[in-house]
Amino acid sequence: MTVKSKPTANAWLDEDDAEELTGKELDHLEGRWLKGGESINSEQGQAAFREHLRKKQVNMLIDPDVLDYFRRKAGRRGYQTLINRTLRESMERESLLDAVRKVVREELHHTD
């Protein structure tokens, strides 16, 4: 028999593990909203938050073999999401590599 342990008060949660907010949940957010350092009302804050989360539509040219690859990999639907995820992972990997390079440079500088 498998027993699930209950989370403790000290359990650490990664923000990436948090569920995404839905439109209904966004309608019930309360608190102080700031935009550009200025205090705004809840309705304006929710609208700004939604706009920030909204994906931007772009038109771009992609080589046919690249498009075919993502369509095959994603199955019938979701190839655009897969392309977006791949671009995001590349962007994050580049940021991580830059951070590692900076640390290595600093360490090499300190050992001189």
N, C-alpha and C positions, 0 to 999 in steps of 0.2 A: 504494500500500500504506500502510495506517495503522499507525503504530508507537506503542504505549502506553509512556509513560515510567514508570519505577518510582518510587515515592515515596521521597524522601530522608529522612534522619534528622531534618532540620529542617522537614519538611512539617508545616504547621499543620492540625490537625483540629478541626472544629467539633463540639462535643458533640452537636449535633442530628443530625449525620451518622452517629453511632454506631448500630449495630444494637441493637434492643431485646433485653434478656435474656429467654431462654425459661425455662420452669419447670425444665427439666433443667439449664440453666446456673446457675440460682439454687441448685440443690442442691449445687453444687460450689464455691461462693464460700467463700473462706477469708479470714482476717484478724480484726481486732479489731472487735467490734460494740459500739456505744454506743446506748443508748436513754434519753433524758432525762438524759444525763450519766453514767449508770451503765453499767458494763461488763456485757454479757450474753453467754451462750454462742452458738455459731454457729446452733443450731437456733432459738433465740428471735429472733436477729437476722434470719434468713431469713424467719421468720413475720411479723415486724414489717415487713420490706421488702415482702413480698407484700401485706400488708394496706394499706400505703401506696399501692401501685400499683393496687389493685382499684378498679374504678369502683363508684360508689354507685347503687343503684336508687332512683328517685324516681317518684312519680306526680304528673303535672301536667296541667293543662288547656291545650290549644293550640287556637287558632281553626282551623276546618276548612280554610280556604283556605291557611293557613300549613303545616299538615300535608300537604295535597295538593301544595304547592309542593316541599317537601323529598322527598316520595315520588317525584314526577316527576323531579326533578333527580338523585336517587340511582339511579333505575332500580328493578328488582325488590326489591333488598335494600340495606341499608346506610343507610337514611334516618336512623336514630337516631345512627349514627356521624357523618353529615353535620351533623346538628343540633348534636352535641357539638363538632365541629370549628369550626362557625360561632360558637358561643358562646365557645369558647376564643380564636378570632381576635379577636372583639370585646373580650374581656377584655384580651388582650395589646395591642391597639391603644389601648385606654383608658390602660393603664399607660405606653405610649410617649408618648401625648399629654400625660399628666401630667408626664413627665420633660422633654419639650420645653418645656412651659409654664414649668416651674421654671427651666430654663436661660435662657430668654428674659427672665423676670422678673429673674434675677440680673444678666444683662448690662445690662438697662435701668437697674437700680439702680446699677451701677458706672459708667455713662456720665453720671450726674447730677453 
